[in-house]
């Protein structure tokens, strides 16, 4: 249960991989981006 273990978070960090124990952090859309998308949709 350490760096060599593929299934643990520490092992994922050591190998540089992702999975259930270490999910990738997704970029959240900012408020400005949401406002811009809405304006483009409504403007004609």
MODELLER restraints for C-alpha pairs under 7 A, 6 or more apart:
rsr = mdl.restraints
at = mdl.atoms
rsr.add(forms.Gaussian(group=physical.xy_distance, feature=features.Distance(at['CA:1:A'], at['CA:8:A']), mean=6.96, stdev=0.5))
rsr.add(forms.Gaussian(group=physical.xy_distance, feature=features.Distance(at['CA:2:A'], at['CA:10:A']), mean=6.28, stdev=0.5))
rsr.add(forms.Gaussian(group=physical.xy_distance, feature=features.Distance(at['CA:2:A'], at['CA:11:A']), mean=6.11, stdev=0.5))
rsr.add(forms.Gaussian(group=physical.xy_distance, feature=features.Distance(at['CA:3:A'], at['CA:10:A']), mean=5.54, stdev=0.5))
rsr.add(forms.Gaussian(group=physical.xy_distance, feature=features.Distance(at['CA:3:A'], at['CA:11:A']), mean=4.24, stdev=0.5))
rsr.add(forms.Gaussian(group=physical.xy_distance, feature=features.Distance(at['CA:3:A'], at['CA:14:A']), mean=5.83, stdev=0.5))
rsr.add(forms.Gaussian(group=physical.xy_distance, feature=features.Distance(at['CA:4:A'], at['CA:11:A']), mean=5.57, stdev=0.5))
rsr.add(forms.Gaussian(group=physical.xy_distance, feature=features.Distance(at['CA:5:A'], at['CA:11:A']), mean=5.03, stdev=0.5))
rsr.add(forms.Gaussian(group=physical.xy_distance, feature=features.Distance(at['CA:6:A'], at['CA:12:A']), mean=6.11, stdev=0.5))
rsr.add(forms.Gaussian(group=physical.xy_distance, feature=features.Distance(at['CA:8:A'], at['CA:21:A']), mean=6.48, stdev=0.5))
rsr.add(forms.Gaussian(group=physical.xy_distance, feature=features.Distance(at['CA:9:A'], at['CA:21:A']), mean=5.41, stdev=0.5))
rsr.add(forms.Gaussian(group=physical.xy_distance, feature=features.Distance(at['CA:9:A'], at['CA:22:A']), mean=5.70, stdev=0.5))
rsr.add(forms.Gaussian(group=physical.xy_distance, feature=features.Distance(at['CA:12:A'], at['CA:18:A']), mean=6.16, stdev=0.5))
rsr.add(forms.Gaussian(group=physical.xy_distance, feature=features.Distance(at['CA:12:A'], at['CA:22:A']), mean=6.79, stdev=0.5))
rsr.add(forms.Gaussian(group=physical.xy_distance, feature=features.Distance(at['CA:18:A'], at['CA:24:A']), mean=6.43, stdev=0.5))
